[in-house]
Amino acid sequence: MRRRLAAGLCCGALVGLSASSAWAVDRASDILVHGDSVEYHETEHTVLGHGHIIITHQDSRITCDRAVIALATHDAFLSGRVELDQPGGTLTGEEILYNFETQKGTVLKAKATAEPWRATGTRMARAADNGFVTRRGYLTTCDFDPPHTRLQSREIRVIPDDRVIIHGAVMYVGPVPVFYLPSYTHQLNDRRPRVVLTPGYSKEWGPFLLTSWRYYIHENLQGRILLDERERRHIGEGVDTRYRVNEDSRGILRTYYTHERRYEKGHSLIGSVKDQTTGRERYRVQWRHRWIVDPETTATAEFHKSKDDRLIREFFRAEYEQDAHPKTYLEVVHSNPLYGLTFLTRRRVNGFEGETELLPELRYDVRPMELPWQRPWLLVAPWMEHEGAATPREEYRDRLGGDWYYQSNSSYDAFVRKVADSGVDARVKRLDTFHQVSYQTRLLGALNVTPLVNTRQTWYSRGATGDGDLLRGIFSTGVDVNTKFFRIFNVNSDVAGLDIHRLRHVISPSVSYRYQQRPTVVSSRLLQMDSLDGLDIANLLTPSLDQTLQTKRGTGAKAQLVNLVRLGLGTSYQFRTPLNSGGRFNNATESLELRPYSWLLSEQSLEYDTHHQWPKSASVDLVAGPGVGYRGDTATATTQALDLQTTANTQIPWSTGFGWRWLRDQNSQVTFESIFNVGKKWRLAFYERADVRRLNSDGSKFVNRPAESEFRILRDLHEWTVELIVNRRRTEGNLLLLVFRLKAAPEQPFEFQRSYNRPKLGDRRAIFAG
């Protein structure tokens, strides 16, 4: 018996025929078939479809020209432009045998796509883990046929949204085999390139080639192998390993070694031994591990060992600029909303550095908490709090007319100060306690007022002159007052393209006052281990005023609040104390932020010396580019510049930046940076940093001297991009780089931190990425 349907067919356990020309079904199999012609063979329990067939099952969608589906076994034979779409990938072919229950299948003349990769083979199997397995095929990121480059293998396994596994892979560039890999695994959620080759030239290194080979053993064990050749520095090698014990415990181990032989300029590599200086071994070892013991406890350990104080600066410049002298330590932190406990020990492992060791530091912090009047023991032991034990907050409010808060911290430190290339300079133990009580209330319906009082007692095992058992006490008090008020102006205008939809003027004035009595032990009698030892008498008033002019840009749910103008003013006044002759204003500061258009952002800052009555320092940053004016309250020109880096190659057709820095009687510097597309294939970039005036510590002065220049040109080669970078720095000479990057891995196309630090706008921040 045969029934013909013109509209569609729902396949499963048949119970009847509906009026809408579709089968009512038991949803156990939940297979839905649409097509130009769909037939159901009742005796064979089979569905036949012809012409523009669309089959949906759970989250899978199949299109083809012809389909035969056996409902009893859930097997399907599909042919003619078959395409199987599933989350994470697409499988296409001429013929496919597929089982809807096991979700396994075999495809002839198949192509599997899991962005950005594409696998092709004469025969491909669909596995139960949503993966595709093909033999005698190839893998590529090129969408041309034949591809420019490919990895050809006897077996390829693609698991969408997870990884690609290849056995016996040969890389081809065109028809030419380049290298062989017995096994290769690529994480699809890892967009970084597997191999990075960086040729170049610099004054210090001469011609060089830096290579980074990323390896993957397991998702819990992976890293990279470094192999570098610098003509004037010899060979360097290293291994970086990232490991994971479990989801809560992971770390990284970095090593680097070189037996450096410094060659003189103009030497011959085949020449005599006298062309080189004496060789020396240089190395570094870095280890960092983080363990989440429980939701409230975290342990972190770091170890940094280096042969000399210049290795990281010379070979790992970005790391040096982020942290010139990384510390070796072990820290355990237990933290929750009520209190925090910290154990910290820090040791010196590099003898060439001066450092203050902590052996150890123990710290206990009580978070700001409402005073528990009926249970005072909670002031020192808040962990004894339990649900239902506290007097309701509303009752405290009614009884006291406001909110009383208490906070404290106590610490024990055992300091050992060590000077560079020497032994112990000083040892001292310190026990410190700090307690503060504050009261939060609201006056006149608009003023937030917080008076406070605190006291600090500190014990020292010795002083600067060797006298021991010093006990210092400090008492201080103060008050914080702030408010905020605003007015909305019903202004809607597009004059000069400003795109204004109502204006809100927000004014936020604040003032704080602090009085701190003279310590019972003056700082000159103490060994200065950190800022706590330098506390002194203070009588300070600090007013500030922040004004913002806001509007909304965009419509509906996409409307964004934008700060058109933001002006901040601040200063402080030091009242007369027993140790000085009279009161005086300290330096005043001003900051101005302008976002007149969606493509323009400007920031200015000024520091004014009130004593001499002249400007002390000033800066200006101006950034232009699509979208820079659509950032929120916390964005700045410099953070905006960093945001642009992630999308510079695809979404930002142009961007330009200008920066100016001025410091009275010292330096004045200007920077300019611009990037723009030239057609669809070319991209140009320029950077210039010049010293309008520069005074060095030795008394020398530069006037109108270029400090750094750079030119970049990028060419799109379809699957790859190639970029030429020419950089010149006055103090470091010339640098030439040729960078090849795979477009399928744009998120980290080139690891500049290994060899080269990008110049940055104004305060050395870039508005485009390389």
Buried (B, 14 or more C-beta within 10 A) or exposed (E): EEEEBEEBBBBBEBEEEEEEEBBEBEEEBBBBBBBEEBBBBEEBBBBBBBEEBBBBBEEBBBBBBBBBBBBEEBBBBBBBBBBBBBEBBBBBBBBBBBBBEEBBBBBBBBBBBBEBBBBBBEBBBBBEEBBBBBBEBBBBBBEEEEBBBBBBBEBBBBBBEBBBBBBBBBBBEEEEEEEEBEEBBBBBEBBBBBEBBBBBBBBBBBEBEBBBBBBBEEEEEBBBBBEBBBBBBBEBBBBBBBBBEEEEBBBBBBBBBBEBBBBEEEBEEEEEEEBBEEEEEBBBBBBBBBBBEEEEBBBBBBBBEBBBEEBBEBBBBBBBEEEEEBBBBBBBBBBEEBBBBBBBBBBBEBEEBBBBBBBBBBBBBBBEBBBBEEBEEBBBEBEEBEEEEBEEEEEBEEEBEEBBBBBBBBBBBBBBBBEEEEEEEBBBBBBBBBBBBBBBBEEEEEEBBBBBBBBBBBBBBBBBEEEEEBEBEBBBBBBBBBBEEEEEEEEEEEEEEBBBBEBBBBEBBBEBBBBBBBBEBEBEBBBBBEEBBEBEBBBBBBBBBBBBBBBBBBEEEEEEEBBBBBBBBBBBBBBEBEEEEEEEBBBBBBBBBBBBBBBBBBBBBBBBBBEEEEBBBBBBBBBBBBBBBBBEEEBBBBEBBBBBBEBBBEEBEBBBBBBBBBBBEEBBBBBBBBBBBEEEEEBEBBBBBBBBBBBEEEEEEBEEEEBBBBBBBBEBEEBBBEBEBBBBBBEEEBBBBEBBBBBBBBEBBBBBBBBBBBBBBBBBBBBBBB
